[in-house]
């Protein structure tokens, strides 16, 4: 294709497109450079300074994932993406799951949709969003709210490295992946390295398995490594039909049969059972120990108060203020009123972070308190770590994440404060060792309830610009207790037919 033809094709497609992504809580925004030149990319609020997002080559495209948590009286928020001097607007709806949280089905074909939908409905999930492999997001934030991710082994094997990382991180953040292995297609060592689960050969189902999964023709042999955390949930005829392995705050459940052979029954009940909310103790710790969010400061800086004091002093000295004094002081007062109230344009007053080690990194569950020396809409650069927005008070916020970084977008008054709760991932887990100094709140069924917290002595990556160093920082590594698996459910063989 010639450069002219490519430019015409891109222009016909439009410079900016937006579509709901993943679980529906995020919006994928794609911007296209219709020129031959490399252009700088920036994004942020419709009014205010934009955050830089690198450069985009000629005829290239770049995608962002946008999330917004907004007050109840705000239906959407307008953001802009800029290519050099061109600005393109996009409206982002807030995260809203009033119709219920959906399951995300990773699949190029819709085989078994009816039985899968029935099995999920029995677990209380009434919405299923199917995404072909090519359309699966490459950031866990777009899968963050799906309680279940469902895939057959051949489709899961076709995910690229970044898509697979997004799925793994969504599980670590509290989701459940249900993976059907009956058709094969996975690398033999993938589940062993990741979950301590082994995949064996093919077996024909016995009478108990045929009663539980009538449509299954063959079953995959499922096992577990001695040192791994995996454990069977359902067994029949000496074979594991469902095996589970915890991962971070979530879990992976492996099925021995094909996905289109699933139907309501004991196997589906085990696959889509809901466990305790593992995020509860973390949220309680963040909220209980966070310092009170500071109130607003005066919108006028020291210069403004100084000029006002000079006017008062001159008025006290002379009942009739000399004209030359008034003429000299009033313009200074006007200029001082337009200045920020002093200090830095952005200050990080406090930050708290809990780091949960997982494979190839650590899950970061944290909060940051910000103080704004400048008012108006602002894009706060948040670094390159994968991020998901959890809470934003008091006025809401948006998160815009691209290939080269991310930015929190807030509308703040000068001198005001805001708190952002987030989930993130860092590639390096804090080193093991150290003496616990505190613990997560105890009580409840969560595995992490009462887990010891070890202070982190190494620098903690935070979703903030380098210059915004928190005044107060608390960071702890979570030492996860090993789960004691419950005994599996053993399905009996059906009674033999009487002659």
Secondary structure by P-SEA (a helix, b strand, c coil): ccaaaaaaaaaaaccbbbbbcccccbbbbbbbccccbbbbbbbcccccbbbbcccccccbbbbbbbbbbccccccbbbbbbbcccbbbbbbbbcccccccbbbbbbcccccaaaaaaaaaaaacccbbbbbccccccccccccccccbbbbcaaaaaaccaaaaaaaaaaaaabbbbbbbccccccccccccccccbbbbbbbcccaaaaaaccccccccbbbbcccccccccccccccccbbbbbccccbbbbbccccccccccaaaaaacccccccaaaaaaaaaacccccccccccccaaaaaaaaaaaaaaaacccccaaaaaacaaaaaaaaacccccccccccbbbbbbbbcccbbbbbbbbbbbbccccbbbbbbcccbbbbcccccccbbbbbcccbbbbbbbccccbbbbbbbccccccccccbbbbcccccccccccccbbbbbbbcccccccccccccccbbbbbbbbcccccccccccccccccccc
